[in-house]
Amino acid sequence: ELEFRSLIKEILPEEQISTNITKAEKKDILSTIYKKGLFSLTLSDSKAIVGVDNLIAEFDIPEKQLYELMSSNLMKILYNAKDIFKFLSATHYSQATSLETPITPPFFDLMIAAYLLNPNKAKYDLNELLLDYLGTIYNKELSIQLQPSLMLKLYEKLMNELKEKELDNVYYDIEMPLVEVLYEMEKAGIKVDERKLNELTAMIEVEIEKIKNRIYNLTGFEFNINSPKQLAEVLYDKLGLKSRKKGKKARSTEMEVLEELALQHELPQEVINYRILNKLFTSYLIPLKNFINPSTKRIHPKWSQTVASTGRLISSEPNLQNIPVKGQWAEYLREVFVPEEGCLFLSADYSQIELRLLAHLSEDQNLIDAFIKGKDIHKATAMELFSISENQLTEEHRRIAKTVNFGITYGISAFGLSESIKFPYEKAEELIDLYFLRYPKVKDFIEQSINFAREKGFVKTLFGRIRPIPEIKSPNQNLRQQAERMAVNARVQGSAADIIKIAMTRIYHRIKQENLNARIIIQIHDEIVIESHEKNIDRVKQIVDEEMKNFSLHVPLEVNIYTGKSLNL
């Protein structure tokens, strides 16, 4: 309960684990497996350890009997299925078999089941799961041969809990089919034009030096621009600039504050320019080079299902979901990612999916009508908030309405809105009240979500995914308010995550069924990027459009599709 994991061994001695595991003849274990209809699998060096009941057997990789088990319709109990796929495809197992993927469904991934049951945990390693669900600890040094027996016990426990919490549909229909899709995405990776990458790196290095010199000329001396303390001394002591922030933040060097200070002096803007380019240089350009696979000339990022508590996918090693979108330098960076010769990138992006889901979940008729009539939702909201006609509408009105629209899905407070749109607190409060007056069912939806979370301790997405929110009962007001915002946002963002996962799996199987020369290579939250041969592009576009829109909601889902010769579409 208190996360003192290092003390667990003193409380739960390892001797508690039953070690009466019997090594069986292969024919005996195979006979038992086929009777039971399931087995567990764990890998150790070049061996596969297969278990059922308290029996285990070792198989070489590859071995005909192992291949037959992997391609059977028996239930296979695994821990971290995607990594097992990767391991088997990297060995001569995949060449020695005719399997399209290393393991044929059905299979049960203990790690993903544990994540669905409690998406708030920091990690889901096997030891943690054994402790949480079986109240025991397992030491790898004791024997890897214990794993199969323990995995089977975990399977029964997790499967029952998934049913009890009505998460079995999310597990079997959304998460498990996605394992194969993500495995193929990791295998495919994305091509990088190394010449362009090197040119851009050199260009930005020169530009950073120019900006640094301009900063030093403006101050009259050199200092560490990356040091908040030294920068604050330059801005507030030497130049005498004043921020609107109070207290500890009065000497802040955050980007938002620098933008405000840029109206008083040209130095803050140069610091902003420096930070943007320096981040591009250190966070993207330099690391990217290290991730290029020398044999494929492609980057093969890792895609994780068990990191974000909202259900979103996370990219790492490197994180391709964080590639900057706006600005000239961001465009240059995106041009570094290119398709293979004769291919194009196809980017399909959901338009305002979270607002559309807010309309569906809240069942607010005014919001639903705006989407059904194909109105610009931000313009429609601006006209409602400011009681103006379309002719009187300005870009500023639309910007404020857009902030309010998206802010509502994140449970924005009047204070948060006033900070975002640079309006007085009272006016921001008035705008939120007006919004709820125009869209009353949205207010009901927010209140219902918060009340449900208070009563149950969690919220559910449209498809039944659970997000526990224990902080909603916290005596700490800040934590409690944060939890209330989370209760609203988790339902909307989690439903969007479910939809895009379902769409990805559908698209993947349609492309496979039609044997098209195309593959999904990246997912960036509401966007799917596919690399397709030019001759298939129209068919792929049609499949993507159909599958991404094919959901029964009160409002239509809209998808923007672009094609191009780089990620700068």
Wavefront OBJ file of the C-alpha trace (Angstrom):
o trace
v 0.000 0.000 0.000
v 2.815 2.408 0.852
v 5.034 1.312 -2.069
v 7.888 0.079 0.168
v 8.774 -2.596 -2.371
v 12.306 -3.182 -1.066
v 10.915 -4.300 2.316
v 8.514 -6.852 0.832
v 11.058 -9.689 0.968
v 11.246 -9.360 4.755
v 7.465 -9.729 4.983
v 6.918 -12.315 2.246
v 9.801 -14.799 2.196
v 10.396 -16.379 -1.202
v 10.021 -19.876 0.294
v 6.252 -19.288 0.153
v 6.372 -20.102 -3.565
v 5.542 -23.702 -4.319
v 8.403 -25.287 -6.237
v 6.763 -28.633 -6.990
v 7.110 -28.061 -10.740
v 7.633 -31.257 -12.697
v 9.630 -31.401 -15.890
v 7.501 -33.438 -18.283
v 8.208 -35.436 -21.395
v 7.149 -33.355 -24.390
v 4.499 -35.860 -25.472
v 2.992 -35.841 -21.943
v 2.835 -32.068 -21.687
v 1.445 -31.765 -25.227
v -1.282 -34.258 -24.376
v -2.210 -32.274 -21.217
v -2.104 -28.948 -23.122
v -4.486 -30.175 -25.837
v -6.875 -31.520 -23.172
v -6.817 -28.241 -21.200
v -6.918 -26.008 -24.296
v -4.285 -23.583 -23.016
v -0.611 -23.211 -22.061
v 1.788 -20.546 -20.839
v 4.946 -19.565 -22.660
v 8.098 -17.848 -21.497
v 11.432 -17.447 -23.304
v 14.916 -18.087 -21.984
v 17.889 -17.661 -24.342
v 17.224 -20.024 -27.257
v 14.603 -22.040 -25.369
v 10.841 -21.711 -25.041
v 9.504 -22.919 -21.701
v 5.941 -24.161 -22.023
v 3.774 -24.906 -19.007
v 0.372 -26.233 -17.975
v -0.784 -27.110 -14.438
v 2.463 -27.936 -12.614
v 4.139 -29.389 -15.695
v 6.757 -27.708 -17.848
v 8.749 -28.658 -20.931
v 11.544 -26.950 -22.829
v 11.458 -26.522 -26.597
v 14.220 -25.350 -28.881
v 13.521 -22.301 -31.067
v 12.519 -23.345 -33.715
v 11.079 -26.806 -33.192
v 8.194 -28.370 -35.112
v 6.118 -29.113 -31.993
v 6.606 -25.543 -30.715
v 5.568 -24.152 -34.108
v 2.420 -26.322 -33.991
v 1.573 -24.983 -30.527
v 2.157 -21.368 -31.589
v -0.033 -21.715 -34.696
v -2.810 -23.660 -32.920
v -6.136 -22.267 -31.753
v -5.170 -23.011 -28.118
v -5.106 -20.097 -25.653
v -1.506 -18.938 -25.172
v -0.722 -17.185 -21.873
v 2.071 -14.637 -22.391
v 3.658 -11.741 -20.587
v 4.380 -8.775 -22.932
v 3.269 -10.464 -26.166
v 4.703 -7.772 -28.453
v 8.226 -8.297 -27.122
v 7.841 -12.071 -27.584
v 6.746 -11.422 -31.186
v 9.847 -9.255 -31.676
v 12.177 -11.814 -30.118
v 10.835 -14.671 -32.240
v 10.880 -12.668 -35.473
v 14.496 -11.633 -34.777
v 15.552 -15.297 -34.485
v 15.537 -17.922 -37.223
v 12.132 -19.053 -35.870
v 10.270 -16.706 -38.237
v 12.295 -17.860 -41.251
v 11.812 -21.524 -40.323
v 8.020 -21.256 -40.067
v 5.352 -20.091 -42.464
v 3.484 -18.074 -39.833
v 2.497 -14.536 -40.874
v 3.099 -13.465 -37.287
v 5.161 -15.446 -34.763
v 2.097 -16.404 -32.678
v -1.423 -17.024 -33.949
v -4.363 -15.768 -31.819
v -5.881 -16.412 -29.358
v -3.345 -15.260 -26.800
v -3.681 -13.541 -23.427
v -1.212 -10.836 -22.414
v -0.940 -10.587 -18.615
v 0.726 -7.168 -18.777
v -2.074 -5.591 -20.829
v -4.789 -7.180 -18.662
v -3.162 -5.743 -15.510
v -2.908 -2.320 -17.199
v -6.619 -2.312 -18.082
v -7.572 -3.244 -14.524
v -5.451 -0.430 -13.060
v -4.121 2.032 -15.674
v -2.722 4.337 -12.968
v 0.209 2.088 -12.021
v 3.733 3.186 -12.911
v 4.860 -0.253 -14.115
v 3.537 -3.730 -14.745
v 6.532 -6.030 -14.400
v 5.815 -9.650 -13.575
v 7.011 -9.354 -9.975
v 4.589 -6.464 -9.355
v 1.679 -8.469 -10.767
v 2.501 -11.573 -8.714
v 2.625 -9.429 -5.596
v -0.616 -7.546 -6.400
v -2.711 -10.522 -7.509
v -1.179 -13.633 -5.886
v 0.390 -12.029 -2.810
v 3.715 -13.666 -3.535
v 7.113 -12.733 -4.917
v 9.132 -14.432 -7.555
v 12.884 -14.148 -7.842
v 14.308 -14.832 -11.298
v 17.379 -16.358 -9.697
v 15.164 -18.974 -8.038
v 14.235 -20.534 -11.395
v 12.761 -19.316 -14.655
v 10.957 -22.661 -14.695
v 8.563 -21.360 -12.025
v 7.207 -18.724 -14.389
v 4.735 -20.818 -16.438
v 2.919 -22.149 -13.356
v 2.645 -18.665 -11.811
v 1.536 -17.173 -15.134
v -1.359 -19.642 -15.347
v -2.502 -18.673 -11.839
v -2.262 -14.987 -12.790
v -4.249 -15.635 -15.968
v -7.203 -17.067 -14.023
v -7.145 -14.184 -11.550
v -6.867 -11.441 -14.199
v -9.437 -13.002 -16.528
v -11.994 -13.188 -13.710
v -11.332 -9.561 -12.703
v -11.729 -8.380 -16.312
v -15.168 -10.052 -16.401
v -16.160 -8.669 -12.981
v -15.247 -5.122 -14.019
v -16.867 -5.584 -17.466
v -13.540 -4.896 -19.161
v -13.416 -8.106 -21.193
v -14.802 -6.399 -24.337
v -12.205 -3.615 -24.168
v -9.529 -6.256 -23.615
v -10.480 -8.743 -26.334
v -11.942 -6.335 -28.930
v -9.631 -3.307 -28.627
v -6.355 -4.002 -26.831
v -5.446 -7.561 -27.845
v -6.013 -7.141 -31.625
v -3.792 -4.045 -31.427
v -0.723 -6.047 -30.303
v -0.177 -7.390 -33.831
v -0.698 -3.925 -35.351
v 1.904 -2.325 -33.057
v 4.354 -5.186 -33.610
v 4.105 -4.587 -37.387
v 4.459 -0.819 -36.893
v 7.661 -1.309 -34.890
v 8.971 -3.709 -37.521
v 8.155 -1.254 -40.341
v 9.525 1.922 -38.737
v 9.883 5.134 -40.761
v 12.574 6.108 -43.251
v 14.892 9.056 -42.562
v 16.684 11.036 -45.270
v 20.120 11.223 -43.609
v 21.423 13.837 -46.037
v 18.528 16.182 -45.177
v 18.985 15.432 -41.474
v 22.688 16.334 -41.592
v 22.008 19.524 -43.594
v 19.288 20.619 -41.170
v 21.499 19.857 -38.140
v 24.327 22.014 -39.559
v 21.901 24.809 -40.514
v 20.313 24.952 -37.062
v 23.703 24.859 -35.325
v 24.721 27.995 -37.272
v 21.367 29.675 -36.527
v 21.677 28.959 -32.775
v 25.131 30.608 -32.745
v 23.690 33.697 -34.509
v 20.878 34.004 -31.941
v 23.325 33.575 -29.029
v 25.495 36.395 -30.430
v 22.428 38.656 -30.812
v 21.473 37.929 -27.163
v 25.016 38.728 -25.945
v 25.059 41.964 -27.991
v 21.759 43.057 -26.433
v 23.001 42.376 -22.878
v 26.611 43.464 -23.420
v 28.050 40.298 -21.860
v 27.910 36.504 -22.119
v 25.882 34.370 -19.695
v 24.321 30.877 -19.597
v 21.051 31.313 -21.512
v 19.906 27.877 -20.296
v 20.180 28.933 -16.631
v 16.815 30.292 -15.347
v 18.655 32.060 -12.493
v 21.122 33.900 -14.774
v 18.392 34.711 -17.318
v 16.136 36.115 -14.545
v 18.990 38.372 -13.371
v 19.409 39.722 -16.922
v 15.665 40.241 -17.517
v 14.567 41.603 -14.144
v 17.704 43.164 -12.628
v 19.749 44.418 -15.602
v 16.872 45.287 -17.991
v 14.309 46.070 -15.254
v 11.440 44.250 -17.001
v 8.220 43.596 -15.077
v 6.004 40.488 -15.229
v 2.288 40.333 -14.370
v 3.000 37.262 -12.237
v 3.024 37.605 -8.458
v 4.989 35.971 -5.640
v 7.527 33.268 -6.557
v 6.559 33.516 -10.232
v 7.301 37.246 -10.424
v 10.789 36.360 -11.738
v 9.642 33.471 -13.935
v 11.442 32.675 -17.204
v 8.684 30.393 -18.573
v 7.808 30.748 -22.268
v 4.415 32.303 -21.475
v 6.110 35.007 -19.371
v 8.808 35.617 -22.017
v 6.044 36.254 -24.580
v 4.591 38.890 -22.241
v 8.030 40.459 -21.624
v 8.732 40.524 -25.384
v 6.284 43.463 -25.603
v 8.672 45.468 -23.369
v 12.058 44.541 -24.894
v 13.483 42.581 -27.868
v 15.698 40.271 -25.757
v 12.891 37.928 -24.505
v 11.858 37.200 -28.117
v 15.439 36.228 -28.979
v 15.474 33.897 -25.934
v 12.209 32.323 -27.195
v 13.799 31.804 -30.642
v 16.891 30.302 -29.002
v 14.823 27.877 -26.888
v 12.747 26.675 -29.846
v 15.848 25.945 -31.943
v 17.868 24.526 -29.055
v 15.054 22.101 -28.210
v 14.808 21.084 -31.866
v 18.569 20.525 -31.937
v 19.001 18.660 -28.630
v 15.667 16.808 -28.391
v 15.188 15.765 -32.005
v 18.058 16.220 -34.448
v 20.936 14.812 -32.379
v 18.967 11.863 -30.859
v 17.380 10.959 -34.226
v 20.767 10.068 -35.707
v 21.375 7.530 -32.935
v 18.046 5.793 -33.606
v 18.572 5.165 -37.336
v 18.977 1.438 -37.941
v 22.093 1.117 -40.160
v 20.699 -1.819 -42.144
v 17.150 -0.495 -42.772
v 17.977 3.274 -42.745
v 14.757 3.598 -40.783
v 13.859 4.553 -37.218
v 11.930 1.818 -35.395
v 10.230 3.488 -32.398
v 8.665 1.539 -29.555
v 4.851 1.723 -29.253
v 3.432 1.160 -25.747
v -0.113 0.287 -24.716
v 0.487 0.313 -20.977
v 1.827 3.809 -20.214
v -0.923 6.446 -20.552
v -3.755 6.040 -18.046
v -6.220 7.555 -20.563
v -5.698 4.654 -22.979
v -3.611 6.633 -25.469
v -0.685 5.003 -27.226
v 2.787 6.266 -26.362
v 5.803 6.355 -28.660
v 9.373 6.186 -27.329
v 12.953 5.512 -28.420
v 12.406 8.061 -29.999
v 9.091 9.779 -29.292
v 7.680 10.485 -32.767
v 4.398 11.824 -31.330
v 6.197 14.967 -30.160
v 7.600 16.118 -33.499
v 6.860 19.880 -33.683
v 4.105 20.836 -36.128
v 4.125 24.631 -36.329
v 6.791 26.967 -37.639
v 9.352 26.987 -40.426
v 11.902 24.848 -38.570
v 9.259 22.259 -37.647
v 8.430 21.977 -41.356
v 12.101 21.411 -42.186
v 12.301 18.688 -39.535
v 9.200 16.908 -40.854
v 10.759 16.861 -44.341
v 13.519 14.603 -42.966
v 10.959 11.726 -42.687
v 10.321 10.288 -46.147
v 8.596 7.250 -47.720
v 10.402 4.592 -49.750
v 10.912 5.129 -53.481
v 7.598 4.840 -55.358
v 5.592 5.343 -52.141
v 3.669 8.187 -50.512
v 2.732 9.057 -46.957
v -0.988 9.233 -46.228
v -1.980 11.136 -43.098
v -5.532 10.754 -41.779
v -6.465 13.055 -38.929
v -9.735 13.124 -36.977
v -11.237 16.613 -37.011
v -12.184 17.810 -33.519
v -12.870 14.256 -32.321
v -12.930 15.205 -28.642
v -15.537 17.932 -29.165
v -17.622 15.556 -31.280
v -17.401 12.979 -28.490
v -18.401 15.645 -25.966
v -21.520 16.264 -28.103
v -22.254 12.524 -28.254
v -21.628 11.783 -24.567
v -23.492 14.843 -23.268
v -26.325 14.484 -25.832
v -26.531 18.283 -25.986
v -28.826 19.010 -28.939
v -27.348 22.436 -29.745
v -23.853 20.961 -29.963
v -25.090 17.915 -31.920
v -26.976 20.153 -34.411
v -23.887 22.304 -35.002
v -21.874 19.210 -35.994
v -24.664 17.631 -38.052
v -25.090 20.868 -40.033
v -21.332 20.910 -40.645
v -20.853 24.285 -38.950
v -17.433 25.564 -37.887
v -17.927 24.679 -34.206
v -15.647 27.467 -32.949
v -17.498 30.072 -35.018
v -20.857 28.687 -33.841
v -19.711 28.870 -30.204
v -18.297 32.395 -30.696
v -21.626 33.609 -32.115
v -23.432 32.112 -29.104
v -20.983 33.482 -26.516
v -20.747 37.003 -27.895
v -24.329 37.221 -29.267
v -23.083 38.308 -32.690
v -23.852 37.408 -36.295
v -21.369 35.670 -38.600
v -20.649 39.029 -40.328
v -19.477 40.543 -37.028
v -17.226 37.593 -36.198
v -13.479 38.207 -35.966
v -10.541 35.806 -35.676
v -10.151 36.933 -32.039
v -13.760 35.874 -31.285
v -13.082 32.464 -32.857
v -9.783 32.070 -30.947
v -11.507 32.704 -27.603
v -14.372 30.327 -28.484
v -11.856 27.648 -29.493
v -10.089 27.995 -26.116
v -13.431 27.719 -24.316
v -14.525 24.678 -26.406
v -11.351 22.704 -25.783
v -11.034 24.008 -22.229
v -14.462 22.628 -21.324
v -13.375 19.065 -22.281
v -10.397 19.518 -19.937
v -12.589 20.899 -17.140
v -11.057 24.380 -17.378
v -11.681 26.777 -14.478
v -12.482 30.483 -14.803
v -8.953 31.236 -13.555
v -7.402 28.890 -16.144
v -9.476 30.437 -18.925
v -8.601 33.997 -17.886
v -4.893 33.062 -18.044
v -5.301 31.441 -21.488
v -7.268 34.207 -23.213
v -5.725 37.098 -21.214
v -9.166 38.240 -19.991
v -10.117 39.410 -16.472
v -11.271 36.603 -14.182
v -14.846 37.945 -14.023
v -15.167 38.021 -17.831
v -13.772 34.466 -18.125
v -16.283 33.301 -15.506
v -19.061 34.992 -17.470
v -17.970 33.221 -20.693
v -18.096 29.810 -18.997
v -21.563 30.574 -17.578
v -22.720 31.663 -21.038
v -21.301 28.494 -22.585
v -23.299 26.332 -20.165
v -26.395 28.439 -20.816
v -26.090 27.716 -24.566
v -25.048 24.058 -24.084
v -26.864 23.016 -20.856
v -26.465 19.253 -21.335
v -22.662 19.704 -21.364
v -22.890 21.090 -17.836
v -25.043 18.079 -16.834
v -22.477 15.719 -18.391
v -19.648 17.336 -16.395
v -21.618 17.136 -13.133
v -22.677 13.520 -13.798
v -19.066 12.497 -14.563
v -17.802 14.090 -11.329
v -20.630 12.581 -9.224
v -20.071 9.120 -10.754
v -16.337 9.363 -9.980
v -17.086 10.422 -6.373
v -19.446 7.501 -5.899
v -17.514 4.749 -7.724
v -13.906 6.005 -7.568
v -13.529 5.730 -11.358
v -15.064 6.828 -14.675
v -15.786 4.861 -17.859
v -15.251 5.665 -21.524
v -17.851 5.116 -24.229
v -16.457 1.590 -24.767
v -16.173 0.669 -21.080
v -12.487 1.437 -20.383
v -12.020 2.322 -16.699
v -9.929 5.192 -15.327
v -9.624 5.101 -11.503
v -9.676 8.576 -9.908
v -8.920 8.047 -6.202
v -7.854 11.695 -5.692
v -11.507 12.799 -6.096
v -12.002 12.069 -2.387
v -8.776 13.813 -1.327
v -9.002 16.333 1.537
v -6.528 18.459 -0.457
v -8.633 20.932 -2.473
v -6.143 21.288 -5.337
v -5.863 17.516 -5.791
v -9.640 17.155 -5.588
v -10.283 19.841 -8.234
v -7.635 18.333 -10.481
v -9.363 14.953 -10.105
v -12.722 16.496 -11.031
v -11.212 17.860 -14.258
v -9.667 14.441 -14.878
v -13.046 12.737 -14.432
v -14.457 14.744 -17.348
v -11.414 14.608 -19.596
v -10.747 10.882 -19.066
v -14.174 10.011 -20.469
v -13.703 12.163 -23.575
v -10.000 11.552 -24.263
v -10.268 7.861 -23.348
v -13.176 7.385 -25.786
v -11.137 9.100 -28.519
v -8.190 6.768 -27.761
v -10.500 3.741 -28.051
v -11.902 4.914 -31.389
v -8.501 5.452 -32.994
v -7.272 2.052 -31.744
v -10.312 0.321 -33.256
v -9.829 2.254 -36.531
v -6.121 1.285 -36.676
v -6.922 -2.419 -36.260
v -9.658 -2.289 -38.920
v -7.409 -0.464 -41.404
v -4.534 -2.880 -40.727
v -6.719 -5.930 -41.483
v -8.355 -4.383 -44.574
v -4.903 -3.578 -46.046
v -3.769 -7.132 -45.221
v -6.914 -8.800 -46.657
v -6.639 -6.875 -49.922
v -2.893 -7.520 -50.065
v -2.161 -3.841 -50.661
v 1.387 -2.569 -50.634
v 0.796 -0.277 -47.618
v 1.455 -0.248 -43.873
v 0.626 1.848 -40.831
v 3.865 3.427 -39.580
v 2.932 6.082 -36.985
v 0.012 7.084 -34.785
v 0.021 10.619 -33.390
v -2.971 10.700 -31.007
v -5.823 11.617 -33.438
v -3.777 10.945 -36.584
v -2.743 7.766 -38.406
v 0.165 7.866 -40.883
v 0.412 5.161 -43.561
v 3.178 4.486 -46.070
v 1.606 3.241 -49.298
v 2.773 2.440 -52.811
v 1.543 5.183 -55.166
v -0.534 2.731 -57.248
v -2.561 1.733 -54.126
v -2.974 5.210 -52.664
v -6.579 5.816 -53.827
v -7.771 2.457 -52.500
v -5.946 2.974 -49.180
v -7.495 6.439 -48.906
v -10.965 4.929 -49.408
v -10.369 2.214 -46.771
v -9.012 4.734 -44.232
v -11.962 7.098 -44.766
v -14.518 4.278 -44.383
v -12.998 2.676 -41.307
v -12.224 5.883 -39.400
v -15.760 7.200 -39.874
v -17.609 3.930 -39.267
v -18.832 4.529 -35.692
v -22.452 4.911 -34.547
v -22.475 8.291 -32.808
v -25.013 11.117 -32.561
v -22.629 13.202 -34.676
v -20.609 12.333 -37.797
v -16.856 11.821 -37.467
v -14.846 13.882 -39.950
v -11.411 12.862 -41.222
v -8.871 15.065 -43.017
v -6.685 13.045 -45.393
v -3.460 14.343 -46.937
v -0.762 12.657 -49.015
v 2.825 13.690 -49.652
v 6.488 12.819 -50.101
v 7.414 13.683 -46.497
v 5.750 14.136 -43.082
v 5.438 17.835 -43.958
v 2.062 17.174 -45.598
l 1 2 3 4 5 6 7 8 9 10 11 12 13 14 15 16 17 18 19 20 21 22 23 24 25 26 27 28 29 30 31 32 33 34 35 36 37 38 39 40 41 42 43 44 45 46 47 48 49 50 51 52 53 54 55 56 57 58 59 60 61 62 63 64 65 66 67 68 69 70 71 72 73 74 75 76 77 78 79 80 81 82 83 84 85 86 87 88 89 90 91 92 93 94 95 96 97 98 99 100 101 102 103 104 105 106 107 108 109 110 111 112 113 114 115 116 117 118 119 120 121 122 123 124 125 126 127 128 129 130 131 132 133 134 135 136 137 138 139 140 141 142 143 144 145 146 147 148 149 150 151 152 153 154 155 156 157 158 159 160 161 162 163 164 165 166 167 168 169 170 171 172 173 174 175 176 177 178 179 180 181 182 183 184 185 186 187 188 189 190 191 192 193 194 195 196 197 198 199 200 201 202 203 204 205 206 207 208 209 210 211 212 213 214 215 216 217 218 219 220 221 222 223 224 225 226 227 228 229 230 231 232 233 234 235 236 237 238 239 240 241 242 243 244 245 246 247 248 249 250 251 252 253 254 255 256 257 258 259 260 261 262 263 264 265 266 267 268 269 270 271 272 273 274 275 276 277 278 279 280 281 282 283 284 285 286 287 288 289 290 291 292 293 294 295 296 297 298 299 300 301 302 303 304 305 306 307 308 309 310 311 312 313 314 315 316 317 318 319 320 321 322 323 324 325 326 327 328 329 330 331 332 333 334 335 336 337 338 339 340 341 342 343 344 345 346 347 348 349 350 351 352 353 354 355 356 357 358 359 360 361 362 363 364 365 366 367 368 369 370 371 372 373 374 375 376 377 378 379 380 381 382 383 384 385 386 387 388 389 390 391 392 393 394 395 396 397 398 399 400 401 402 403 404 405 406 407 408 409 410 411 412 413 414 415 416 417 418 419 420 421 422 423 424 425 426 427 428 429 430 431 432 433 434 435 436 437 438 439 440 441 442 443 444 445 446 447 448 449 450 451 452 453 454 455 456 457 458 459 460 461 462 463 464 465 466 467 468 469 470 471 472 473 474 475 476 477 478 479 480 481 482 483 484 485 486 487 488 489 490 491 492 493 494 495 496 497 498 499 500 501 502 503 504 505 506 507 508 509 510 511 512 513 514 515 516 517 518 519 520 521 522 523 524 525 526 527 528 529 530 531 532 533 534 535 536 537 538 539 540 541 542 543 544 545 546 547 548 549 550 551 552 553 554 555 556 557 558 559 560 561 562 563 564 565 566 567 568 569
